[in-house]
Amino acid sequence: MRLGPSVLTLCRQQDEAADTDALVEAGLTPRQAEVLITLTRTGGSNNALVRELGISESIAKKHLEGCFRELRESGSVTHGLPAH
C-alpha cells in the first residue's frame, strides 16, 4: 500500500489495526507504527506524543527519525516530507 504524500493522513478510517498493518507492510516495526499513529492522533505534536506514550522526547525523536527514514527509503513517502 502506498501511503501517499503525507503519513499524517492516517487514521481517517479510524481503524488503527489497518493503519498499523499498512505501516508494517511499508517497512516499519510495530513500535514505529504505534509511534507514528499516536503522532497523527495527537495532532502532530512531539510534546503530546511523549505524554501519550510516556517516553522521553529524545526517544520519540529517534523513533520518528527511523519512521521517516524507512518510509523514504521504501518509497512510501513523497518528497514533501522534511529530512530529520
N, C-alpha and C positions, 0 to 999 in steps of 0.2 A: 504494500500500500504506500503510495507516495503521499507524504504529509503536506506538501504544498508550500506556499510562500511563508507561512508562519506557524510554528508549533503552538502559538498562543490561541489558535482557533480550536484546539482540542476541547473536549468536554461539552461541545454543543449538543451531542447526542445524549448527554448525561448518562453515559454508560462507561464508567471507569474501567471495567474489565476489558471492554473492547478497545478503549484507548491504550490501556497497558499492553494488550496483545499487539496492537499496531506498532507501538514504540519498541517493544522487544523484537518484533519482526524486522524493524528498521535498524536493529543492531544495539539497542540499549540494554543494560542489565535491568532486572525488575526493580532494583532500588533506584536507578537513574530514572526509570519511567515514573516511579512514585514521586520522586522529587519534581520532575517536570510537570506532572499532572497537578501536584499540590501548588506549584508556582502559578499555573493557569487559574486554579480555583481561587487563589488568594489575590488575584489581580496583577500578578507580575512583580510583586514587591519582595525583595530579598528579606526584608525585616519580617514581613508576615510569614514568609516561608520558614524562617528559622524558628519563629514562635510556634507555628503549626506542627512542625516536625520535632521540635525540641533538640535542634542541633545548633552547632556554632556557625557563625557567618562564614568562617573560613572553610568549614566542611561543606556548607551549602554551595559556596563558590566553586569548590573542587568538583562537586557533583555536576553542577551546571556546565562547567568547562568541558567535562567529559561528555556530557549530553550533546552539546553543540558541536564539539569536535567530531564525535561519532556520526551525528546526523549530516554534517557537512561532507565527511569522507564517504558516507554511503550514498550521497546524492539525494538525500531525503529532504534537504532544505535548500532553498534557492539562495542566491547571493545577497538577499536583503538583510540577512542577519549579520550583526557586527561581530567581529572576532573578539574573543575574550582572552 
